[in-house]
Amino acid sequence: MARYIINRNAQSEGYHEVHNENTCNHLPDLQNRVAVGEHSSCSGAVAATRQVNPQLNIDGCYYCSTACHTR
């Protein structure tokens, strides 16, 4: 299981990125990380984030959550 976080700050297109905290080399600054929890894949982390934050646009990180990256 990997530990996932979401970036508190939206990217230029308005999407908040989900990152694998264990492996990503492009993590946001510590103060901008919000814990999502442990998941077996980025899709579980994205789904959990959307459930808790339905108002946010969520996307996977291009570098560590490529299977969930759509933008």
SULRA-V12160 format. One line per field, one symbol per residue. ss: DSSP state (h for helix, s for strand, l for the rest). phi: phi as a letter, one per 30 degrees, with the letter a starting at -180 (. if undefined). burial: # if it has 16 or more other ideal C-beta (glycine too) atoms within 10 Angstrom, else .. A space follows every 50 residues. Layout:
ss->???
phi->???
burial->???
This chain:
ss->lsssssslllllllsssssslllllllllhhhsssssssllhhhhhhhhh hhllllsssslllllhhhlll
phi->.cccbbddcddeciccccbdddbdcbddeedcccdcjcbdaddddddddd ddbddcdcbddeccbddcdbc
burial->.#.####.......#######..#..##.......#..#.##.######. .......####..##..##..
